[in-house]
Amino acid sequence: MDFKQYERDCLLAAKALIDKHYHTHITIPDLAKKVGLSSTRLKDGLKREFGINPYTYQLHLRMEIAKKILVETELSLKDIARMVGYKSASSFIAAFKRECKLTPTKYRKDA
């Protein structure tokens, strides 16, 4: 296996780890170590291959899952916040509003 293929496999493994553990805080160095790349190589590679850095990818993924939960359930914002990896409803609401340009409550109401 050449290095390019090895690196691509590592990047796909990193993306899969984020997908699986989106609700858990994982640092770039920890993620890089788990997939066998340096932190710089991981960040640059994900940006090059998928057009997004690991933190932003995880944030988008969390918000997409939160939107689905908001529409499909009547769970409280506190419960949804915990499900998608936030320690408090207020930090979840702030992140949701930054990312989606409206509050989770408004999103749920409009959906």
C-alpha positions as a printed Julia matrix, in Angstrom:
111×3 Matrix{Float64}:
   0.0    0.0    0.0
   1.45   3.36  -0.92
   1.51   6.3    1.48
  -1.31   8.16  -0.26
  -3.66   5.2    0.14
  -2.54   4.68   3.74
  -3.19   8.34   4.54
  -6.61   8.24   2.85
  -7.51   5.13   4.87
  -6.45   6.96   8.05
  -8.56   9.98   7.12
 -11.59   7.77   6.45
 -11.0    6.09   9.82
 -10.88   9.49  11.52
 -14.13  10.54   9.86
 -15.74   7.25  10.92
 -14.59   7.81  14.52
 -16.14  11.28  14.53
 -19.34   9.85  13.05
 -19.51   7.16  15.71
 -18.5    9.35  18.66
 -19.99  12.71  17.6
 -21.41  13.19  21.11
 -17.98  12.87  22.76
 -15.3   15.54  22.86
 -12.21  14.23  21.14
  -9.09  16.3   20.67
  -7.2   16.5   17.39
  -4.09  14.91  18.98
  -6.16  12.01  20.37
  -7.92  11.47  17.06
  -4.63  11.66  15.16
  -3.04   9.13  17.5
  -5.96   6.72  17.09
  -5.68   6.73  13.3
  -1.89   6.87  13.01
  -1.29  10.36  11.66
   0.23  13.52  13.06
  -2.2   16.23  14.17
  -1.12  18.49  11.32
  -1.42  15.72   8.73
  -4.89  14.85  10.05
  -6.19  18.43   9.97
  -4.68  19.19   6.57
  -5.78  15.87   5.11
  -9.4   16.17   6.29
  -9.56  19.71   4.95
  -8.12  18.58   1.61
 -10.2   15.39   1.26
 -13.53  16.54   2.71
 -13.3   20.33   2.65
 -13.81  20.73   6.4
 -11.76  20.59   9.58
 -12.53  17.93  12.22
 -14.07  20.34  14.73
 -16.42  21.89  12.19
 -17.36  18.47  10.83
 -18.29  17.28  14.32
 -20.27  20.47  14.97
 -22.24  20.09  11.72
 -22.92  16.46  12.5
 -24.15  17.28  16.01
 -26.48  19.96  14.67
 -27.91  17.71  11.94
 -28.67  15.04  14.53
 -30.13  17.65  16.9
 -32.41  18.95  14.12
 -33.69  15.46  13.47
 -34.37  14.87  17.18
 -36.09  18.26  17.5
 -38.47  17.44  14.66
 -39.12  13.79  15.49
 -39.48  13.97  19.28
 -40.76  16.11  22.1
 -37.6   15.66  24.16
 -36.47  18.62  26.22
 -33.61  20.79  25.03
 -31.63  19.6   28.05
 -32.02  15.96  26.96
 -31.18  16.75  23.33
 -28.15  18.74  24.44
 -26.83  15.74  26.37
 -27.57  13.37  23.48
 -25.48  15.4   21.04
 -22.59  16.03  23.42
 -23.26  19.26  25.28
 -23.0   19.54  29.05
 -25.73  22.14  29.31
 -28.8   23.23  27.41
 -27.51  26.81  27.29
 -24.28  25.85  25.51
 -26.28  23.7   23.08
 -28.74  26.52  22.39
 -25.9   28.98  21.75
 -24.12  26.56  19.38
 -27.37  25.73  17.58
 -28.18  29.41  17.13
 -24.66  30.17  15.81
 -24.82  27.26  13.38
 -28.48  27.35  12.28
 -29.26  31.06  12.73
 -32.29  30.36  14.94
 -32.98  28.8   18.3
 -33.79  25.11  18.67
 -37.28  26.02  19.92
 -37.94  28.17  16.85
 -36.54  25.45  14.6
 -38.84  22.86  16.2
 -41.85  25.18  15.9
 -41.18  26.0   12.24
 -40.47  22.4   11.18
